[in-house]
């Protein structure tokens, strides 16, 4: 049975002892299965296999995982404990390269441990659990704010096209790229969402259309190659997507296929919005050329989700998990502090001056 968090599906939580419980996103929508993870290997695999996925969610999960694993670090003093924690953090961080949130939250947990370095190890462990919960609570708040700003860009009766999954499962609550749709539903604003199925891993079909359907948001699932047609038919007034890493110039990495949607939107004169928390903006990354794109197993293209393989095993496959949408195709980047517009660097600087302060002095 689905476990609820105040009426919301709970995707990440602490379990008994030093464990983390996640909703296995690879089994949705047909089965609601919770996994109890206790080892570093299980936690690494959960990220790598996308049992937990979505940029904010893997950041939150890494924080919970480190807090849980900290219970098993048997060191005599803080230095030994910290070395163990740092090694575990590096291991989890190496599970996926593209989303900024994973590295950022691992770093934040290590910083937390150092801040409590002079205290007994039990206090450090307890501080790490508190920090993980704080990271999740902050994400809930950011998603809510992003959803408010995003909803302000839409009108009653609009059709909105989205790609991949950037809803509650990919975050904590509401979501980013899809958060405005849930808020609209709560407020009686009528939207119709077109969900790209999102080949090859079908996050749009398996997760987004599932979440929207469960919430009673009107939606239509389309194959990725139908986006142009629905836009041409006038069914789409805006596109909204999430993001995995945003560069200072506004280039935004998101699920493979996102940049194609942006190109189509520009052709048809439809605004294209990227929605994401500041934890996804990489303030040290100048342009999208600096973003590492994860390459995944070709089997995901050839055979996964098919009853039988759809290509010969020897067929060469190219399977990048993400692409970068050029900033010139993006109408606005919606953050928890407001909507950034080109030139993005200046816009980020205005809303997030604290991330630029160090570089200026
Ligand atoms: O490979 P995934 O499923 O983790 O990719 C997820 C996406 O691309 C999402 O759109 C992105 O992480 C934003 S989640 C709020």
Boltz pocket constraint, residues with backbone or C-beta under 6 A from the ligand:
constraints:
  - pocket:
      binder: B
      contacts: [[A, 50], [A, 53], [A, 54], [A, 55], [A, 56], [A, 99], [A, 163], [A, 164], [A, 165], [A, 166], [A, 167], [A, 170], [A, 171], [A, 175], [A, 176], [A, 177], [A, 203], [A, 241], [A, 242], [A, 243], [A, 244], [A, 254], [A, 255], [A, 256], [A, 275], [A, 321]]
      max_distance: 6.0
